[in-house]
Amino acid sequence: MPKRMKRKICVVTGTRADYGSLYWLMKEIKAEKKLELQVIATGMHLSHEFGSTYKEIERDGFKINKKIEMVVSADTPSSIVKSTGLGMIGFGDALRDLKPDIVVLLGDRYEILAAAYSATISRIPIAHFHGGESTLGAFDESIRHSITKMSHFHFVSHKNYK
């Protein structure tokens, strides 16, 4: 009988904040014999300006399979759109190379939107954490709900967000 291959779970992290929330899930995936953890670091993690926090991920014992540079050093609408476009290019290549069975995303930042769009087009299921929350007046609201619509599995932080 053929040996069953491990399921590849790809976790995307773009900031220290989302990494802190994903850390224990990543540890559990890594420890599970039937699963293979894949990590994509992007966004602020790769920015010297924000402390190159991808090093923290590596110090915690995780292998980063892909680093996707996408942050344009400005906070204007134009620079955010450009960063998102760069992210889509990078995620398209990364997902093609890694061939994950599922992509795990958390939150509502534009880095995560680029990952969600790329996974959707690549027909890779998405597990989304922290959907359904509300940030009135911010464009994060639309991004979060867009990611939720593209996702197959939803993990909310409170029953009110279900």
Secondary structure by P-SEA (a helix, b strand, c coil): ccccccbbbbbbbccaaaaaaaaaaaaaaaacccbbbbbbbcccccccccccaaaaaaaacccccbbbbcccccccaaaaaaaaaaaaaaaaaaaaaacccbbbbccccaaaaaaaaaaaaacbbbbbccccccccccaaaaaaaaaaaaccbbbbcccccc
